[in-house]
């Protein structure tokens, strides 16, 4: 269900972005305001564009969200101060804590809005260290930050 919601959000985001881009082109005079002249296939282009955006939106959650492992060992109680310190340094705040798992959200409202409120990072203990789930582009920074603290200790 989460996958479908993310796809729908991304589809809406892409359509709004496309509408803003077309509006900017019309307002600057690069294209005519008539859709039948703006696109080669006229009004038929609208459903074709929507179909292409739907395909992109259906694929995005598969690559945009993932899980990675940070090789940091210890009990969740021992690691809690380190995890919270690193995540706060990266602009996250602790949302909830449950049985050794931590959920973090971005602190900045603007950052949350730009990420379509899909900014949750979940950190849970696993046999290989800490399993971190969230936006793929944020995970590298988080894993690096957590693993760097291992060298400080």
C-alpha positions, 0 to 999 in steps of 0.5 A: 500500500505504501508503494502505491501511495508513493507512486500516486504522490510522485505522479501528482508531483510530476504533473504539477511540475510539468504544468508549472513548466508549461505555464512558464513557457507560455508566460515567457512567450516561447510557446503559444497558449493553445494546446492544439498548437503547443504539442504535435498531437494536440489534445491527444498529447495530454493523455500520452504525457500522463501515461509517460508520467504514470510509468515514471511514477510507478517505477520511482518508489522502487529506486527512490526508497531502499534499505541499507545496513550501517555496521554499528554494533551494540544494543539499541540502548547503547547506540541510542545517544549516537544515533540521535546525535548523528540524525540531529546533526543531519537535520532529523528529529526523533519521531518515535521509538519502539522496541529498539527501532527509531523513526526520524523525520526531517526538522524543516517543514520546507524540506519535508514538503519538497520530499512530499512528506516521504522523509521518514527514516527508520533505524532498526537493529539487525544481525549485521548492525543497524538496518536503515530504511528511507529515501535512497539519496539520504541513506548514504549520508546517514550510513556514513555518519553513523559508521564514522562515529564507530571510529570516534569511540 
